[in-house]
Amino acid sequence: MFDPFFTTKPVGKGTGLGLSVCYQVIVQGHGGKISCVSQVGEGTEFIVELPVTNQRV
């Protein structure tokens, strides 16, 4: 789901870059975490955690 070009839309109807870009900024750029909890018929919750101080140098 965090892979570039992943999409659930029909071919040609989406770019599939949204979560991949989010992952790059949050995890790779800031050293944070993204997790998700999903229940069929209930919805999906995304949890974004960012460090108070940047751990990357």
N, CA, C and O atoms as a Tripos MOL2 file, in Angstrom:
@<TRIPOS>MOLECULE
protein
  228   227    57     0     0
PROTEIN
NO_CHARGES

@<TRIPOS>ATOM
      1 N           0.8190   -1.1870    0.0000 N.3       1 MET1
      2 CA          0.0000    0.0000    0.0000 C.3       1 MET1
      3 C           0.8670    1.2560    0.0000 C.2       1 MET1
      4 O           0.4230    2.3040   -0.4700 O.2       1 MET1
      5 N           2.0930    1.1750    0.5160 N.am      2 PHE2
      6 CA          2.9850    2.3280    0.5190 C.3       2 PHE2
      7 C           3.9290    2.3160   -0.6800 C.2       2 PHE2
      8 O           4.8110    3.1700   -0.7740 O.2       2 PHE2
      9 N           3.7610    1.3630   -1.5980 N.am      3 ASP3
     10 CA          4.5850    1.2910   -2.7960 C.3       3 ASP3
     11 C           4.1520    2.3470   -3.8040 C.2       3 ASP3
     12 O           2.9600    2.6210   -3.9420 O.2       3 ASP3
     13 N           5.1210    2.9480   -4.5170 N.am      4 PRO4
     14 CA          4.7480    3.8900   -5.5690 C.3       4 PRO4
     15 C           3.8450    3.2230   -6.6020 C.2       4 PRO4
     16 O           4.0560    2.0670   -6.9680 O.2       4 PRO4
     17 N           2.8710    3.9360   -7.0540 N.am      5 PHE5
     18 CA          1.9380    3.5350   -8.1070 C.3       5 PHE5
     19 C           0.9180    2.4830   -7.6690 C.2       5 PHE5
     20 O           0.1620    1.9870   -8.5040 O.2       5 PHE5
     21 N           0.8780    2.1260   -6.3710 N.am      6 PHE6
     22 CA         -0.1870    1.2460   -5.8840 C.3       6 PHE6
     23 C          -1.5040    2.0080   -5.9730 C.2       6 PHE6
     24 O          -1.5770    3.1700   -5.5740 O.2       6 PHE6
     25 N          -2.5320    1.3680   -6.4890 N.am      7 THR7
     26 CA         -3.8380    2.0150   -6.5730 C.3       7 THR7
     27 C          -4.9320    0.9560   -6.5650 C.2       7 THR7
     28 O          -4.7270   -0.1830   -6.9830 O.2       7 THR7
     29 N          -6.0680    1.3540   -6.0890 N.am      8 THR8
     30 CA         -7.2410    0.4810   -6.1400 C.3       8 THR8
     31 C          -8.1970    0.9520   -7.2220 C.2       8 THR8
     32 O          -9.2640    0.3720   -7.4210 O.2       8 THR8
     33 N          -7.8030    2.0130   -7.9200 N.am      9 LYS9
     34 CA         -8.6390    2.5810   -8.9780 C.3       9 LYS9
     35 C          -8.3900    1.8460  -10.2930 C.2       9 LYS9
     36 O          -7.3700    1.1770  -10.4550 O.2       9 LYS9
     37 N          -9.3220    1.9740  -11.2230 N.am     10 PRO10
     38 CA         -9.1220    1.3610  -12.5420 C.3      10 PRO10
     39 C          -7.8840    1.9460  -13.2360 C.2      10 PRO10
     40 O          -7.4600    3.0600  -12.9280 O.2      10 PRO10
     41 N          -7.3190    1.1930  -14.1640 N.am     11 VAL11
     42 CA         -6.1320    1.6190  -14.8980 C.3      11 VAL11
     43 C          -6.3880    2.9850  -15.5380 C.2      11 VAL11
     44 O          -7.4120    3.1980  -16.1880 O.2      11 VAL11
     45 N          -5.4500    3.8940  -15.3440 N.am     12 GLY12
     46 CA         -5.5530    5.2230  -15.9240 C.3      12 GLY12
     47 C          -6.3530    6.2140  -15.0960 C.2      12 GLY12
     48 O          -6.4690    7.3760  -15.4860 O.2      12 GLY12
     49 N          -6.9070    5.7950  -13.9670 N.am     13 LYS13
     50 CA         -7.7550    6.6830  -13.1590 C.3      13 LYS13
     51 C          -7.0710    7.2130  -11.9100 C.2      13 LYS13
     52 O          -7.6570    8.0310  -11.2000 O.2      13 LYS13
     53 N          -5.8670    6.7820  -11.6200 N.am     14 GLY14
     54 CA         -5.1690    7.2720  -10.4280 C.3      14 GLY14
     55 C          -3.6700    7.2160  -10.6260 C.2      14 GLY14
     56 O          -3.1690    6.5010  -11.4930 O.2      14 GLY14
     57 N          -2.9560    7.9840   -9.8070 N.am     15 THR15
     58 CA         -1.5000    7.9830   -9.9150 C.3      15 THR15
     59 C          -0.8710    7.0170   -8.9220 C.2      15 THR15
     60 O           0.2240    6.5090   -9.1670 O.2      15 THR15
     61 N          -1.5480    6.7540   -7.7980 N.am     16 GLY16
     62 CA         -1.0210    5.8340   -6.8050 C.3      16 GLY16
     63 C           0.2090    6.3500   -6.0900 C.2      16 GLY16
     64 O           1.0210    5.5510   -5.6230 O.2      16 GLY16
     65 N           0.3760    7.6690   -5.9880 N.am     17 LEU17
     66 CA          1.5590    8.2290   -5.3460 C.3      17 LEU17
     67 C           1.2970    8.7540   -3.9360 C.2      17 LEU17
     68 O           2.2520    9.0400   -3.2140 O.2      17 LEU17
     69 N           0.0660    8.8870   -3.5280 N.am     18 GLY18
     70 CA         -0.2800    9.5300   -2.2620 C.3      18 GLY18
     71 C           0.4010    8.9480   -1.0420 C.2      18 GLY18
     72 O           1.1350    9.6630   -0.3590 O.2      18 GLY18
     73 N           0.1860    7.6720   -0.7410 N.am     19 LEU19
     74 CA          0.7740    7.0860    0.4640 C.3      19 LEU19
     75 C           2.2690    6.8760    0.3270 C.2      19 LEU19
     76 O           2.9810    6.8850    1.3310 O.2      19 LEU19
     77 N           2.7590    6.6890   -0.8750 N.am     20 SER20
     78 CA          4.2000    6.5590   -1.0870 C.3      20 SER20
     79 C           4.9080    7.8590   -0.7340 C.2      20 SER20
     80 O           5.9570    7.8390   -0.0890 O.2      20 SER20
     81 N           4.3430    8.9920   -1.1520 N.am     21 VAL21
     82 CA          4.9240   10.2950   -0.8400 C.3      21 VAL21
     83 C           4.8270   10.5500    0.6700 C.2      21 VAL21
     84 O           5.7800   11.0410    1.2750 O.2      21 VAL21
     85 N           3.6880   10.2230    1.2760 N.am     22 CYS22
     86 CA          3.5410   10.3660    2.7270 C.3      22 CYS22
     87 C           4.5950    9.5620    3.4640 C.2      22 CYS22
     88 O           5.1990   10.0520    4.4180 O.2      22 CYS22
     89 N           4.8180    8.3300    3.0270 N.am     23 TYR23
     90 CA          5.8160    7.4620    3.6470 C.3      23 TYR23
     91 C           7.2090    8.0980    3.5520 C.2      23 TYR23
     92 O           7.9520    8.1290    4.5330 O.2      23 TYR23
     93 N           7.5490    8.5940    2.3830 N.am     24 GLN24
     94 CA          8.8670    9.2020    2.1980 C.3      24 GLN24
     95 C           9.0730   10.3820    3.1390 C.2      24 GLN24
     96 O          10.1320   10.5060    3.7540 O.2      24 GLN24
     97 N           8.0810   11.2410    3.2570 N.am     25 VAL25
     98 CA          8.2110   12.4350    4.0970 C.3      25 VAL25
     99 C           8.2550   12.0580    5.5740 C.2      25 VAL25
    100 O           9.1290   12.5220    6.3060 O.2      25 VAL25
    101 N           7.3190   11.2190    6.0170 N.am     26 ILE26
    102 CA          7.1970   10.9080    7.4410 C.3      26 ILE26
    103 C           8.2890    9.9640    7.9280 C.2      26 ILE26
    104 O           8.9380   10.2430    8.9350 O.2      26 ILE26
    105 N           8.5000    8.8550    7.2310 N.am     27 VAL27
    106 CA          9.4260    7.8220    7.6940 C.3      27 VAL27
    107 C          10.8610    8.1410    7.2860 C.2      27 VAL27
    108 O          11.7500    8.2080    8.1350 O.2      27 VAL27
    109 N          11.0850    8.3330    6.0110 N.am     28 GLN28
    110 CA         12.4460    8.5520    5.5300 C.3      28 GLN28
    111 C          12.9420    9.9600    5.8410 C.2      28 GLN28
    112 O          14.1110   10.1410    6.1800 O.2      28 GLN28
    113 N          12.0790   10.9460    5.7320 N.am     29 GLY29
    114 CA         12.4930   12.3330    5.9370 C.3      29 GLY29
    115 C          12.5910   12.7520    7.3920 C.2      29 GLY29
    116 O          13.4840   13.5130    7.7630 O.2      29 GLY29
    117 N          11.6610   12.2510    8.2330 N.am     30 HIS30
    118 CA         11.5940   12.7120    9.6210 C.3      30 HIS30
    119 C          11.8400   11.6140   10.6550 C.2      30 HIS30
    120 O          11.8490   11.8980   11.8530 O.2      30 HIS30
    121 N          12.0390   10.3690   10.2220 N.am     31 GLY31
    122 CA         12.2790    9.2900   11.1590 C.3      31 GLY31
    123 C          11.0480    8.8920   11.9500 C.2      31 GLY31
    124 O          11.1630    8.3590   13.0540 O.2      31 GLY31
    125 N           9.8690    9.1450   11.3940 N.am     32 GLY32
    126 CA          8.6210    8.8180   12.0790 C.3      32 GLY32
    127 C           8.0980    7.4460   11.7030 C.2      32 GLY32
    128 O           8.8080    6.6350   11.1100 O.2      32 GLY32
    129 N           6.8430    7.1960   12.0570 N.am     33 LYS33
    130 CA          6.1950    5.9140   11.7760 C.3      33 LYS33
    131 C           4.7950    6.1620   11.2260 C.2      33 LYS33
    132 O           4.1320    7.1330   11.5930 O.2      33 LYS33
    133 N           4.3570    5.2720   10.3440 N.am     34 ILE34
    134 CA          2.9740    5.2510    9.8650 C.3      34 ILE34
    135 C           2.4610    3.8370   10.0970 C.2      34 ILE34
    136 O           3.1180    2.8640    9.7290 O.2      34 ILE34
    137 N           1.3070    3.7300   10.6980 N.am     35 SER35
    138 CA          0.6680    2.4210   10.8230 C.3      35 SER35
    139 C          -0.8070    2.5940   10.5070 C.2      35 SER35
    140 O          -1.3390    3.7030   10.5530 O.2      35 SER35
    141 N          -1.4570    1.4930   10.1890 N.am     36 CYS36
    142 CA         -2.8760    1.5870    9.9020 C.3      36 CYS36
    143 C          -3.6120    0.4010   10.5040 C.2      36 CYS36
    144 O          -3.0810   -0.7050   10.6160 O.2      36 CYS36
    145 N          -4.8450    0.6700   10.8850 N.am     37 VAL37
    146 CA         -5.7420   -0.3390   11.4300 C.3      37 VAL37
    147 C          -6.9730   -0.3190   10.5460 C.2      37 VAL37
    148 O          -7.5870    0.7310   10.3540 O.2      37 VAL37
    149 N          -7.3350   -1.4640   10.0110 N.am     38 SER38
    150 CA         -8.4520   -1.5060    9.0700 C.3      38 SER38
    151 C          -9.4070   -2.6400    9.4290 C.2      38 SER38
    152 O          -8.9810   -3.7470    9.7590 O.2      38 SER38
    153 N         -10.6830   -2.3490    9.3620 N.am     39 GLN39
    154 CA        -11.7340   -3.3380    9.5820 C.3      39 GLN39
    155 C         -12.6750   -3.2760    8.3930 C.2      39 GLN39
    156 O         -13.1910   -2.2090    8.0610 O.2      39 GLN39
    157 N         -12.8990   -4.4050    7.7550 N.am     40 VAL40
    158 CA        -13.8180   -4.4530    6.6150 C.3      40 VAL40
    159 C         -15.1920   -3.9550    7.0690 C.2      40 VAL40
    160 O         -15.7310   -4.4140    8.0760 O.2      40 VAL40
    161 N         -15.7360   -3.0240    6.3200 N.am     41 GLY41
    162 CA        -17.0470   -2.4730    6.6280 C.3      41 GLY41
    163 C         -17.0420   -1.3990    7.7050 C.2      41 GLY41
    164 O         -18.0630   -0.7530    7.9420 O.2      41 GLY41
    165 N         -15.9020   -1.2030    8.3590 N.am     42 GLU42
    166 CA        -15.7980   -0.2060    9.4410 C.3      42 GLU42
    167 C         -14.9980    1.0220    9.0070 C.2      42 GLU42
    168 O         -15.3240    2.1490    9.3790 O.2      42 GLU42
    169 N         -13.9490    0.7920    8.2200 N.am     43 GLY43
    170 CA        -13.0990    1.8930    7.7910 C.3      43 GLY43
    171 C         -11.6460    1.6230    8.1410 C.2      43 GLY43
    172 O         -11.2920    0.5420    8.6110 O.2      43 GLY43
    173 N         -10.8170    2.6220    7.9050 N.am     44 THR44
    174 CA         -9.3780    2.5070    8.1350 C.3      44 THR44
    175 C          -8.9000    3.7170    8.9190 C.2      44 THR44
    176 O          -9.3200    4.8460    8.6660 O.2      44 THR44
    177 N          -8.0220    3.4650    9.8670 N.am     45 GLU45
    178 CA         -7.4340    4.5220   10.6830 C.3      45 GLU45
    179 C          -5.9320    4.5190   10.4310 C.2      45 GLU45
    180 O          -5.2800    3.4840   10.5640 O.2      45 GLU45
    181 N          -5.3830    5.6740   10.0680 N.am     46 PHE46
    182 CA         -3.9420    5.8230    9.8870 C.3      46 PHE46
    183 C          -3.3830    6.5490   11.0980 C.2      46 PHE46
    184 O          -3.9190    7.5720   11.5270 O.2      46 PHE46
    185 N          -2.3110    6.0160   11.6400 N.am     47 ILE47
    186 CA         -1.6650    6.6130   12.8050 C.3      47 ILE47
    187 C          -0.2940    7.1040   12.3660 C.2      47 ILE47
    188 O           0.5310    6.3320   11.8770 O.2      47 ILE47
    189 N          -0.0660    8.4020   12.5480 N.am     48 VAL48
    190 CA          1.1990    9.0260   12.1570 C.3      48 VAL48
    191 C           1.9140    9.4540   13.4320 C.2      48 VAL48
    192 O           1.3630   10.1980   14.2440 O.2      48 VAL48
    193 N           3.1500    8.9750   13.6020 N.am     49 GLU49
    194 CA          3.9590    9.3480   14.7520 C.3      49 GLU49
    195 C           5.2030   10.0630   14.2580 C.2      49 GLU49
    196 O           5.9170    9.5610   13.3890 O.2      49 GLU49
    197 N           5.4590   11.2370   14.8180 N.am     50 LEU50
    198 CA          6.6570   12.0100   14.4690 C.3      50 LEU50
    199 C           7.4820   12.2430   15.7230 C.2      50 LEU50
    200 O           6.9290   12.5320   16.7840 O.2      50 LEU50
    201 N           8.7990   12.1190   15.6130 N.am     51 PRO51
    202 CA          9.6430   12.3690   16.7830 C.3      51 PRO51
    203 C           9.6350   13.8520   17.1480 C.2      51 PRO51
    204 O           9.4780   14.7180   16.2880 O.2      51 PRO51
    205 N           9.8070   14.1230   18.4320 N.am     52 VAL52
    206 CA          9.8610   15.5140   18.8880 C.3      52 VAL52
    207 C          11.1200   16.1850   18.3640 C.2      52 VAL52
    208 O          11.0940   17.3610   17.9990 O.2      52 VAL52
    209 N          12.2150   15.4500   18.3240 N.am     53 THR53
    210 CA         13.4530   15.9540   17.7350 C.3      53 THR53
    211 C          13.8370   15.0440   16.5910 C.2      53 THR53
    212 O          13.5740   13.8420   16.6400 O.2      53 THR53
    213 N          14.4440   15.5860   15.5820 N.am     54 ASN54
    214 CA         14.8480   14.7950   14.4160 C.3      54 ASN54
    215 C          16.0590   13.9380   14.7910 C.2      54 ASN54
    216 O          17.0880   14.4610   15.2180 O.2      54 ASN54
    217 N          15.9290   12.6280   14.6310 N.am     55 GLN55
    218 CA         16.9910   11.6920   14.9860 C.3      55 GLN55
    219 C          17.9850   11.5010   13.8510 C.2      55 GLN55
    220 O          19.0400   10.9020   14.0560 O.2      55 GLN55
    221 N          17.6720   11.9980   12.6620 N.am     56 ARG56
    222 CA         18.5640   11.8060   11.5140 C.3      56 ARG56
    223 C          19.5730   12.9190   11.4340 C.2      56 ARG56
    224 O          19.2830   14.0680   11.7660 O.2      56 ARG56
    225 N          20.7720   12.5650   10.9860 N.am     57 VAL57
    226 CA         21.8420   13.5640   10.8480 C.3      57 VAL57
    227 C          22.3240   13.5500    9.4200 C.2      57 VAL57
    228 O          23.2260   14.3100    9.0650 O.2      57 VAL57
@<TRIPOS>BOND
     1     1     2 1
     2     2     3 1
     3     3     4 2
     4     3     5 am
     5     5     6 1
     6     6     7 1
     7     7     8 2
     8     7     9 am
     9     9    10 1
    10    10    11 1
    11    11    12 2
    12    11    13 am
    13    13    14 1
    14    14    15 1
    15    15    16 2
    16    15    17 am
    17    17    18 1
    18    18    19 1
    19    19    20 2
    20    19    21 am
    21    21    22 1
    22    22    23 1
    23    23    24 2
    24    23    25 am
    25    25    26 1
    26    26    27 1
    27    27    28 2
    28    27    29 am
    29    29    30 1
    30    30    31 1
    31    31    32 2
    32    31    33 am
    33    33    34 1
    34    34    35 1
    35    35    36 2
    36    35    37 am
    37    37    38 1
    38    38    39 1
    39    39    40 2
    40    39    41 am
    41    41    42 1
    42    42    43 1
    43    43    44 2
    44    43    45 am
    45    45    46 1
    46    46    47 1
    47    47    48 2
    48    47    49 am
    49    49    50 1
    50    50    51 1
    51    51    52 2
    52    51    53 am
    53    53    54 1
    54    54    55 1
    55    55    56 2
    56    55    57 am
    57    57    58 1
    58    58    59 1
    59    59    60 2
    60    59    61 am
    61    61    62 1
    62    62    63 1
    63    63    64 2
    64    63    65 am
    65    65    66 1
    66    66    67 1
    67    67    68 2
    68    67    69 am
    69    69    70 1
    70    70    71 1
    71    71    72 2
    72    71    73 am
    73    73    74 1
    74    74    75 1
    75    75    76 2
    76    75    77 am
    77    77    78 1
    78    78    79 1
    79    79    80 2
    80    79    81 am
    81    81    82 1
    82    82    83 1
    83    83    84 2
    84    83    85 am
    85    85    86 1
    86    86    87 1
    87    87    88 2
    88    87    89 am
    89    89    90 1
    90    90    91 1
    91    91    92 2
    92    91    93 am
    93    93    94 1
    94    94    95 1
    95    95    96 2
    96    95    97 am
    97    97    98 1
    98    98    99 1
    99    99   100 2
   100    99   101 am
   101   101   102 1
   102   102   103 1
   103   103   104 2
   104   103   105 am
   105   105   106 1
   106   106   107 1
   107   107   108 2
   108   107   109 am
   109   109   110 1
   110   110   111 1
   111   111   112 2
   112   111   113 am
   113   113   114 1
   114   114   115 1
   115   115   116 2
   116   115   117 am
   117   117   118 1
   118   118   119 1
   119   119   120 2
   120   119   121 am
   121   121   122 1
   122   122   123 1
   123   123   124 2
   124   123   125 am
   125   125   126 1
   126   126   127 1
   127   127   128 2
   128   127   129 am
   129   129   130 1
   130   130   131 1
   131   131   132 2
   132   131   133 am
   133   133   134 1
   134   134   135 1
   135   135   136 2
   136   135   137 am
   137   137   138 1
   138   138   139 1
   139   139   140 2
   140   139   141 am
   141   141   142 1
   142   142   143 1
   143   143   144 2
   144   143   145 am
   145   145   146 1
   146   146   147 1
   147   147   148 2
   148   147   149 am
   149   149   150 1
   150   150   151 1
   151   151   152 2
   152   151   153 am
   153   153   154 1
   154   154   155 1
   155   155   156 2
   156   155   157 am
   157   157   158 1
   158   158   159 1
   159   159   160 2
   160   159   161 am
   161   161   162 1
   162   162   163 1
   163   163   164 2
   164   163   165 am
   165   165   166 1
   166   166   167 1
   167   167   168 2
   168   167   169 am
   169   169   170 1
   170   170   171 1
   171   171   172 2
   172   171   173 am
   173   173   174 1
   174   174   175 1
   175   175   176 2
   176   175   177 am
   177   177   178 1
   178   178   179 1
   179   179   180 2
   180   179   181 am
   181   181   182 1
   182   182   183 1
   183   183   184 2
   184   183   185 am
   185   185   186 1
   186   186   187 1
   187   187   188 2
   188   187   189 am
   189   189   190 1
   190   190   191 1
   191   191   192 2
   192   191   193 am
   193   193   194 1
   194   194   195 1
   195   195   196 2
   196   195   197 am
   197   197   198 1
   198   198   199 1
   199   199   200 2
   200   199   201 am
   201   201   202 1
   202   202   203 1
   203   203   204 2
   204   203   205 am
   205   205   206 1
   206   206   207 1
   207   207   208 2
   208   207   209 am
   209   209   210 1
   210   210   211 1
   211   211   212 2
   212   211   213 am
   213   213   214 1
   214   214   215 1
   215   215   216 2
   216   215   217 am
   217   217   218 1
   218   218   219 1
   219   219   220 2
   220   219   221 am
   221   221   222 1
   222   222   223 1
   223   223   224 2
   224   223   225 am
   225   225   226 1
   226   226   227 1
   227   227   228 2
@<TRIPOS>SUBSTRUCTURE
     1 MET1         2 RESIDUE 1 A MET
     2 PHE2         6 RESIDUE 1 A PHE
     3 ASP3        10 RESIDUE 1 A ASP
     4 PRO4        14 RESIDUE 1 A PRO
     5 PHE5        18 RESIDUE 1 A PHE
     6 PHE6        22 RESIDUE 1 A PHE
     7 THR7        26 RESIDUE 1 A THR
     8 THR8        30 RESIDUE 1 A THR
     9 LYS9        34 RESIDUE 1 A LYS
    10 PRO10       38 RESIDUE 1 A PRO
    11 VAL11       42 RESIDUE 1 A VAL
    12 GLY12       46 RESIDUE 1 A GLY
    13 LYS13       50 RESIDUE 1 A LYS
    14 GLY14       54 RESIDUE 1 A GLY
    15 THR15       58 RESIDUE 1 A THR
    16 GLY16       62 RESIDUE 1 A GLY
    17 LEU17       66 RESIDUE 1 A LEU
    18 GLY18       70 RESIDUE 1 A GLY
    19 LEU19       74 RESIDUE 1 A LEU
    20 SER20       78 RESIDUE 1 A SER
    21 VAL21       82 RESIDUE 1 A VAL
    22 CYS22       86 RESIDUE 1 A CYS
    23 TYR23       90 RESIDUE 1 A TYR
    24 GLN24       94 RESIDUE 1 A GLN
    25 VAL25       98 RESIDUE 1 A VAL
    26 ILE26      102 RESIDUE 1 A ILE
    27 VAL27      106 RESIDUE 1 A VAL
    28 GLN28      110 RESIDUE 1 A GLN
    29 GLY29      114 RESIDUE 1 A GLY
    30 HIS30      118 RESIDUE 1 A HIS
    31 GLY31      122 RESIDUE 1 A GLY
    32 GLY32      126 RESIDUE 1 A GLY
    33 LYS33      130 RESIDUE 1 A LYS
    34 ILE34      134 RESIDUE 1 A ILE
    35 SER35      138 RESIDUE 1 A SER
    36 CYS36      142 RESIDUE 1 A CYS
    37 VAL37      146 RESIDUE 1 A VAL
    38 SER38      150 RESIDUE 1 A SER
    39 GLN39      154 RESIDUE 1 A GLN
    40 VAL40      158 RESIDUE 1 A VAL
    41 GLY41      162 RESIDUE 1 A GLY
    42 GLU42      166 RESIDUE 1 A GLU
    43 GLY43      170 RESIDUE 1 A GLY
    44 THR44      174 RESIDUE 1 A THR
    45 GLU45      178 RESIDUE 1 A GLU
    46 PHE46      182 RESIDUE 1 A PHE
    47 ILE47      186 RESIDUE 1 A ILE
    48 VAL48      190 RESIDUE 1 A VAL
    49 GLU49      194 RESIDUE 1 A GLU
    50 LEU50      198 RESIDUE 1 A LEU
    51 PRO51      202 RESIDUE 1 A PRO
    52 VAL52      206 RESIDUE 1 A VAL
    53 THR53      210 RESIDUE 1 A THR
    54 ASN54      214 RESIDUE 1 A ASN
    55 GLN55      218 RESIDUE 1 A GLN
    56 ARG56      222 RESIDUE 1 A ARG
    57 VAL57      226 RESIDUE 1 A VAL
